[in-house]
Amino acid sequence: MSSTLKAVRGTRDLLPPETALWNRVEATARFVFARYGFGEIRTPILESTELFARGVGEETDIVSKEMYTWEDRARAASEKAQSLTLRPENTAGVVRAYIEHKLGDTGHLQKLYYIGPQFRRERPQKGRYRQFFQIGAEVIGPVTSGSESPLRDAEVLEMLATLLDELGIERASESNGYKGWKLTLNSVGSATDRPRYVAALREALSPIKHLMCEDNQRRAETNPLRVLDSKDEADQELIDRLPKIADYLDDDSKSHFAQVLSALDACGIPYSVNPRLVRGLDYYTRTTFEFTVETGLGTQNALLGGGRYDGLSEMIGGPKAPGIGFAIGEDRLILTLQAQATEAAEKKLDAYIAPMGVEQNAAALSLARDLRREGLSIEVGDGSFRLKKSFEIADRVARSILILGEDEVTSGEITVKNFATGEQRKIARDDLPELLR
């Protein structure tokens, strides 16, 4: 008997009702992008291998280790064999389409978004698959269209903040335990700044790289910027002592970055600057950024990332066309939303009020009103319930039960039991809000 065929490891089927969430996310993205003047582009899943070797960089982990590449044999004597690759990312493909279709000839700024699958050969883990999905956007055009302006960087970041807000992912704050989204950004400088910094980084790494993990030893040789991204705990102290790219920026790069931050301040977008955020793809220049969340993704908490790529068009044979873009890991975004929904479902009310008899129903409702006005979440039971049933209901839905009998109404001291600690005591009515918080 033949074995049952299953989806290839690192891929999976998306089924109802989960696909309803995917559709909602994509519809929201389309709606938000349209308000900012973006139109959809759909590029082929197959591209020439050379596109990624030249654009992404031959020494990057993506090109050197993760791409699905094969030699497409010629079908006739008049044809040539060609090396093809399943796209591992989509920025290079969008810029290739921009060049091929001469979109820059219009003189206008091109705002393009895409939604679709990408492919990388990597070890499958939570939120990371061999076939994964991205929602991304690119702003690109000739210099005369304003594509080089720091305003474009800030607009893209403000649009992303709007999208995450509208999807229901909260901003990190004290009230949510800083589990919402956080924006981190940095400048990796211009095409002239970056080589100077990489040279300084190589020099600083040379005497210490042998003390690092195997991956970082390799990166120190092939792509030193990737060392800064390393999550290896044992190497962090060494990495913290490496030169900072901010010290190698020219005046134009510093001014560009300062204008981006100023625009974000004006829009009320919270952010932090991380001098180690470099993003190791060869095409990045100046502004780079990352949005992270603390819910649903574990230690690998990056939700989306991107940056400016002012020289990418020239790298792949096109005209000068500065640009900036991003890619959202849709699989990771879905995990975050699902984790939030689970947390919301599991979050219990602050208290359940159990009146001991129908005579106390009115007093229970009055107490609930006062506590709710204090910002507490309260459910009120019915006085016809037996005490045992009230306890069973309260344990399911709330952190504490407030027992309200005739004595409690008369004395103004309410019997409170905390389910987590098992502690039960009488508390003055006026002291209840502070206790329940």
LODOFI-916662 format. One record per residue (C-alpha): x, y, z; residue in three letters. Coordinates in steps of 0.001 Angstrom, whole numbers, plus 500000, padded with zeros to 6 digits. Example, Ala and Ser with C-alpha at 12.3 -4.5 7.8 and 13.67 -1.06 7.14 Angstrom:
512300495500507800ALA
513670498940507140SER
This chain:
500000500000500000MET
501442503382498971SER
502136506017501606SER
499907509082501874THR
501259512113500027LEU
501633515257502115LYS
502605518872501563ALA
506361519378501179VAL
508122520187504463ARG
508240523933504916GLY
505024524486502972THR
501438524122504111ARG
497821524395503051ASP
495786527405504161LEU
492232526364504964LEU
488979527945506153PRO
488322529565508540PRO
491944530788508686GLU
491831532011505084THR
489154534517506128ALA
491783536230508279LEU
494271536223505399TRP
491654537816503152ASN
490880540487505761ARG
494579541351506141VAL
495086541622502386GLU
491906543659501892ALA
492987546070504629THR
496438546415503049ALA
494927547140499630ARG
492572549724501166PHE
495358551522503051VAL
497806551449500120PHE
495180552905497757ALA
494726555892500081ARG
498428556652499690TYR
498351556431495904GLY
499797552930495429PHE
498820550617492589GLY
499285546841492447GLU
502076545146490475ILE
502272541386489886ARG
505671540087488822THR
506577536503487816PRO
507474533974490484ILE
510375532903488231LEU
513210535330487559GLU
516682535107486057SER
519185534037488728THR
521416536911487642GLU
518813539427488864LEU
519302538347492482PHE
523066537793492192ALA
523520541363490954ARG
520776543060492949GLY
520627541262496300VAL
524340540357496347GLY
526225537138495659GLU
527670536972499183GLU
524364537398501018THR
522882534368502796ASP
519842534575500494ILE
521839534161497280VAL
524620531922498591SER
522507529473500620LYS
518750529950500362GLU
517616530277496746MET
515828527585494745TYR
517837527702491525THR
518104525343488568TRP
519359525247484998GLU
516409525491482641ASP
517491523319479709ARG
517081524572476175ALA
514161522958474323ARG
515561523616470859ALA
518944524100469220ALA
518137527802468752SER
517595528322472471GLU
520117528758475265LYS
519907527187478681ALA
519118529690481411GLN
519586529697485176SER
516234530400486833LEU
515325531082490455THR
512086531077492421LEU
511990534616493753ARG
513339534816497336PRO
512225538452497653GLU
510362540855495391ASN
512088544241495447THR
514585543225492762ALA
511743541914490568GLY
509743545143490921VAL
512774547252490001VAL
513469544925487042ARG
509861545512485860ALA
510291549279486380TYR
513326549211484069ILE
511908546780481493GLU
508676548723481039HIS
510414552122481102LYS
508192553374483905LEU
510722556097484633GLY
510098557684481221ASP
506867559188482537THR
508913561341484898GLY
506452560530487658HIS
506998558819490972LEU
505933555155490844GLN
504164553768493936LYS
503726550010493569LEU
502605547279495977TYR
502524543491495722TYR
501056540534497597ILE
502297537024496934GLY
504551534031497654PRO
508342534039497937GLN
510654531015498282PHE
513754530352500388ARG
515542527135501263ARG
515865527471505048GLU
515087525443508131ARG
511329525703508720PRO
510356527162512087GLN
507581529217513631LYS
506571531908511157GLY
509250530879508643ARG
508458528629505696TYR
510114527619502449ARG
507138529064500633GLN
506131532178502520PHE
504011535199501697PHE
504880538862501633GLN
502970542102501382ILE
505331544772500125GLY
505520548161498463ALA
508097550200496587GLU
508361553937495858VAL
510712554519492932ILE
511336557065490215GLY
513794559446488589PRO
515448562030490852VAL
513280564762489281THR
510168563010490705SER
511300563573494295GLY
512115559891494851SER
515271560799496781GLU
513439562970499296SER
513425562016503021PRO
509719562848502863LEU
509211559557500968ARG
510940557602503745ASP
508726559183506389ALA
505554558718504315GLU
506245554990503904VAL
506817554619507651LEU
503689556593508493GLU
501688554412506075MET
502980551262507779LEU
502028552629511194ALA
498533553318509816THR
498256549798508381LEU
499262548112511652LEU
496885550379513585ASP
493989549529511268GLU
494745545818511456LEU
494322546107515229GLY
497966545675516255ILE
498443548184519053GLU
501432550449519441ARG
503748549434522264ALA
502799551233525464SER
502835550800529203GLU
499152549846529179SER
499750546775526948ASN
503026545749528574GLY
504945547078525550TYR
503742544092523501LYS
502531546225520591GLY
504487547264517519TRP
507773549140517785LYS
509601550946514994LEU
513401550865514953THR
515435552641512301LEU
518943553662511338ASN
520923555128508458SER
523467552949506649VAL
524699555918504633GLY
525185556582500966SER
526964554474498359ALA
530203556235499347THR
529648556083503128ASP
528981552378503193ARG
532275551122501646PRO
534258553274504117ARG
532302551789506997TYR
532618548215505709VAL
536389548690505433ALA
536539549928509045ALA
534356547016510134LEU
536626544467508427ARG
539645546005510117GLU
537968545884513549ALA
536794542300513017LEU
540131540973511809SER
541763540447515249PRO
538597539159516970ILE
536629537176514399LYS
538258533907515491HIS
536503534371518858LEU
533078534429517218MET
530675531690516184CYS
531199529927512861GLU
528486531933511068ASP
529973535259512161ASN
533480534154511162GLN
532130533516507660ARG
530184536801507587ARG
533258538734508721ALA
534872537647505465GLU
531971537735503018THR
529499540344504362ASN
530668542090507564PRO
527428544053507961LEU
525594540808508728ARG
527736540388511856VAL
525905543376513369LEU
522574541549512903ASP
523806538455514732SER
521618537114517546LYS
524354534836518923ASP
524449535672522647GLU
528113534767523077ALA
529163537334520451ASP
527149540332521652GLN
529875541893523809GLU
532338541788520914LEU
529779543207518480ILE
528930546086520832ASP
532569547223520655ARG
532620547414516831LEU
532603550810515048PRO
529199552525514657LYS
528077553494511176ILE
526828556885512427ALA
530488557909512737ASP
531037557301509002TYR
528074559202507523LEU
528688562250505356ASP
526777565512505919ASP
524148564719503268ASP
523343561340504847SER
523143562867508317LYS
520813565611507056SER
518623563086505219HIS
518197560959508334PHE
517531563978510564ALA
514735565073508213GLN
513162561594508322VAL
513136561649512129LEU
511736565183512195SER
508853564182509908ALA
508073561141512089LEU
508015563403515161ASP
505597565736513394ALA
503294562789512602CYS
503441561412516159GLY
505042558111515062ILE
507057556601517957PRO
510476555171517055TYR
513927554365518371SER
517271554600516587VAL
519393551434516626ASN
522959551939515318PRO
523286548180514754ARG
520301547938512404LEU
521951547576509006VAL
520009544963506994ARG
522653543041505064GLY
521332543092501491LEU
523732544845499141ASP
521188547279497733TYR
520298549142500961TYR
521363552769501420THR
520554555454503972ARG
517304554780505863THR
516737551197507016THR
513963550167509380PHE
512215547313511138GLU
508888546901512917PHE
508840544341515728THR
506162542903518032VAL
506354540933521274GLU
503223538847520661THR
503156535549518777GLY
506634535483517200LEU
508931534440520034GLY
512528535693520033THR
512560536282516264GLN
510161539185516604ASN
510638541093513340ALA
507278541649511670LEU
508449543633508655LEU
511465545521507415GLY
512770547618504600GLY
514789550596503582GLY
516098552858500880ARG
517894551408497825TYR
519080554367495770ASP
521527552360493623GLY
519583549165492913LEU
518344550214489472SER
521915550885488305GLU
523097547541489792MET
520804545642487439ILE
521448547770484362GLY
518830550490484658GLY
518850554282484915PRO
519347556175488177LYS
516108555669490080ALA
516242556157493863PRO
513692554173495812GLY
512480552954499166ILE
510361549944500059GLY
509439547292502580PHE
508194543731502889ALA
505812542418505526ILE
506077538740506404GLY
502390537943505994GLU
502739534566507723ASP
504239536328510753ARG
501611539053510649LEU
498871536391510754ILE
500583534673513712LEU
500621537987515574THR
496932538626514946LEU
496029535083515984GLN
498078535400519185ALA
496375538697519976GLN
492960537123519454ALA
493905534223521755THR
495150536602524424GLU
491960538631524185ALA
489845535491524475ALA
491852534265527445GLU
491946537604529245LYS
489677537447532240LYS
487492540158533699LEU
488689541995536785ASP
485810540713538910ALA
482495538881539005TYR
479881540192541463ILE
477781537437543063ALA
474686538794544882PRO
473494536408547611MET
469779536601546840GLY
467615538555544463VAL
467269541264547151GLU
470901542213546506GLN
470602542433542691ASN
470093546201542673ALA
473026546769545053ALA
475188544482542867ALA
474347546494539746LEU
475126549738541595SER
478503548347542701LEU
479262547180539150ALA
478482550653537806ARG
480893552294540265ASP
483695549820539494LEU
483216550101535728ARG
483510553885536034ARG
486915553225537592GLU
487946551482534366GLY
487497547919535633LEU
485883545076533679SER
482997543618535692ILE
480314540957535232GLU
477229540774537458VAL
475581537516538454GLY
471955536923539322ASP
470848536617542929GLY
468878533483542137SER
472115531540541524PHE
473403529267544262ARG
476793530255545666LEU
478467527170544158LYS
477236528055540673LYS
478352531669541117SER
481848530457542004PHE
481960528172538955GLU
480942531001536607ILE
483267533521538250ALA
486273531179538050ASP
485782530841534290ARG
485409534528533456VAL
487094536620536160ALA
490182536926538338ARG
488178537614541506SER
484689537106542888ILE
482918539753544978LEU
480345538192547297ILE
477548540610548074LEU
475177539497550829GLY
472979541414553256GLU
475898541896555692ASP
478120543328552955GLU
475436545767551802VAL
474862546962555381THR
478526547224556442SER
479983548481553151GLY
482687545804553348GLU
482682543386550417ILE
483939539791550600THR
486588539318547899VAL
488243536089546802LYS
491201536078544418ASN
491221532844542392PHE
494957532912541652ALA
496061533156545303THR
493008531622546962GLY
492982534515549436GLU
489580535643550712GLN
488983538745552834ARG
486630541672553449LYS
487512544967551761ILE
485952548408552187ALA
483925549316549130ARG
486024552436548468ASP
489226550338548450ASP
487980547827545848LEU
489236549624542687PRO
492827549727543918GLU
492732546095545061LEU
491246544810541816LEU
493812546629539709ARG
